Amino acid sequence: MSMPKVLRQMPAQAGRAGEARGEAASEPVSDETLGPRHDPTDTGNPRAALLHAAFTRENLQQAFKRVRANKGAAGVDGLDIDQTAAYLVTAWPGIREQLLSGTYRPSAVRRVMIPKPGGGERELGIPTCVDRLIQQALLQVLQPILDPTFSEHSYGFRPGRRAQDAVLAAQAYVQSGRTVVVDVDLEKFFDRVNHDILIDRLSKRIGDAAVIGLIRAYLNSGIMSDGMVQERSRGTPQGGPLSPLLANVLLDEVDKELERRGHCFVRYADDANVYVRSKRAGERVMALLRRLYDKLNLTVNESKSAVASVFGRKFLGYSFWVAKDQTVQLRVADKPLATFQQRVRQLTRRSGGRSMQQVVADLRPYLLGWKAYFGLAQLPGVWLKLDAWLRHRLRAIQLKQWRHGPTIYREVRALGATPALARKVAANHGSWWSQSEHWLNWVLTIAWFDRLGLPRLS
């Protein structure tokens, strides 16, 4: 369901539509950061000028499209985005009045625990679709105001910037001879953001009391777990559109101090690396960062942070290596490679009664996304090995689906194999994995997988 009935109850656009750019525009399902800019000529209540700009018809329409594109789960009210649209047909005028008067109280977020690839869990807080829509609309007027004030060394959740840009910047620092990295990991950053400190830093950038009050209300909204709402005095739950922007507001203070001291660094969200020429210099930077983060009530995770050679660390899934010509190049780090293979195994499990066409269709989005992200890697041999391993796995699945010798013989003959080759494939004994090598490669060729639509990594 669209929102025409809801939008007819909203005032006409007072701002101007922003141009979609960068990561948020090209990958709408992974970011919610773009939209209309605030127009200072808005004639609403001066105390709530930004809120009036946020809740114009065009801005809300763009926000609704963005929230729908993200396909998020329902919050504590159990309403998905289409059910929320139907609800807002009658409820929106009252909600808007509460927002502009400062009496709106957001719903608690729904706690979901997401397993981490390396073990443990990450807490995700899912706001209701109504609150995601409000946050997204607010984000679209705040982003153009706040983003230009952030450090040039910050790349996470910013329009026109991608994780790959951060990786390339890090590569340039290493190539310049800064081969020691101060790799800082913050302990449960999003769970430990101090509300008072964050609001203080935000107030210094935005002189709009209504916006500050609404953001404070979202920070204090609480989190629901096992049917009980728990109040929280710190943390900005991952899952709301505003959280990444607020994280950049808080951490920009550290960025600016590093800039002032002339350090070469890259930050993507709470993942920061500073590149220096010696371990002694790195230890001094690490001590500085501990002091800066301590002022923000943030804790450095000592077990994951280190001052070390860049060639033994990873950054945003990449690691560095030196080619014969002494150029610093990129490769996929070991952990993402292992995660990739594990995910492929999950997507290609040998049970479930799916056809090979369906298996490939399920694989395709993941492979294309992985290839797009790790396209900077400069070790083509790795891609060739992964392609061969993936096709080998799919051949084993196909062989198991055919299962019996007569069926295998009939199917490979239908694919154009000679009688002699078909007999060799059908007569081969052993595990599905070992049986899917050698002769079957002459039947289920690379071209056959291409016709099925299987992307090549190499």
Sequence and secondary structure as in RCSB ss.txt:
>XXXX:A:sequence
MSMPKVLRQMPAQAGRAGEARGEAASEPVSDETLGPRHDPTDTGNPRAALLHAAFTRENLQQAFKRVRANKGAAG
VDGLDIDQTAAYLVTAWPGIREQLLSGTYRPSAVRRVMIPKPGGGERELGIPTCVDRLIQQALLQVLQPILDPTF
SEHSYGFRPGRRAQDAVLAAQAYVQSGRTVVVDVDLEKFFDRVNHDILIDRLSKRIGDAAVIGLIRAYLNSGIMS
DGMVQERSRGTPQGGPLSPLLANVLLDEVDKELERRGHCFVRYADDANVYVRSKRAGERVMALLRRLYDKLNLTV
NESKSAVASVFGRKFLGYSFWVAKDQTVQLRVADKPLATFQQRVRQLTRRSGGRSMQQVVADLRPYLLGWKAYFG
LAQLPGVWLKLDAWLRHRLRAIQLKQWRHGPTIYREVRALGATPALARKVAANHGSWWSQSEHWLNWVLTIAWFD
RLGLPRLS
>XXXX:A:secstr
   HHHHHTS    SB     HHHHH TTT      B  TT  S GGGHHHHHHTSHHHHHHHHHHHHHHT    
TT   HHHHHHHHHHHHHHHHHHHHHT      EEEEEEE TTSSEEEEEE  HHHHHHHHHHHHHHHHHHGGGS
 TTB TT TT  HHHHHHHHHHHHHTT  EEEEEEBTTGGGS BHHHHHHHHHTT   HHHHHHHHHHHTS EEE
TTEEE  SB   TTSTTHHHHHHHHHHHHHHHHHHTT EEEEETTEEEEEESSHHHHHHHHHHHHHHHHHTT  B
 TTT EEEEGGG  BTTEEEEE TTS EEEEE HHHHHHHHHHHHHHT S S   HHHHHHHHHHHHHHHHHHTT
T   HHHHHHHHHHHHHHHHHHHHHHH SHHHHHHHHHHTT  HHHHHHHHH  S HHHHTSGGGGGTS HHHHH
HHT     
